[in-house]
Amino acid sequence: MTRHPQQYLHGELVVVIDCSDLERSADFWTGLLGYTRAGAAVEPYQSLVPPAGGCEILLQHVLEGKREKTRVHLDLRTRDLDAEVDRARSLGAAVLTEEPIVEEEWGWHVLADPDGNEFCVLQPPESYWQDHGSS
């Protein structure tokens, strides 16, 4: 596999996610994001990469548990909020918001991975997709 890392001005950008179980977390995040494992885990790390290049996710096994709200988190933008939340739940995510949060035509739920790390699933207004040319 040829890597095409996400660049930033002075190098490569990698997002690190702490976890208590590398295997479980790798299963969750690869299933949710469509990433693949970049080789076998080398304790305490497991690298996950997107198939077409982009930002690497590095899972880091840690002994301490999560204590407070995550200060940095991933946002997953989708055209179908309910379907994507259901898909995340089927992979082991917990939904932390009872109802979607709505702000200026954007709706989202806050979820947590199996280790309690928060991430958001957002549904932008249709105009977002038209302006950004994404699906």
Buried (B, 14 or more C-beta within 10 A) or exposed (E): EEEEBBEEEEEEEBEEBBBBEBEBBBBBBBBBBEBBBBEEBEEEEBBBBBEEEBBBBBBEBEEEEBEEEBEEBBEBBBEEBEEBBEBBEEBBBEBBEEEBEEEEEBBBBBBBBBBBBBBBBBBBEEEBEEEEEEE
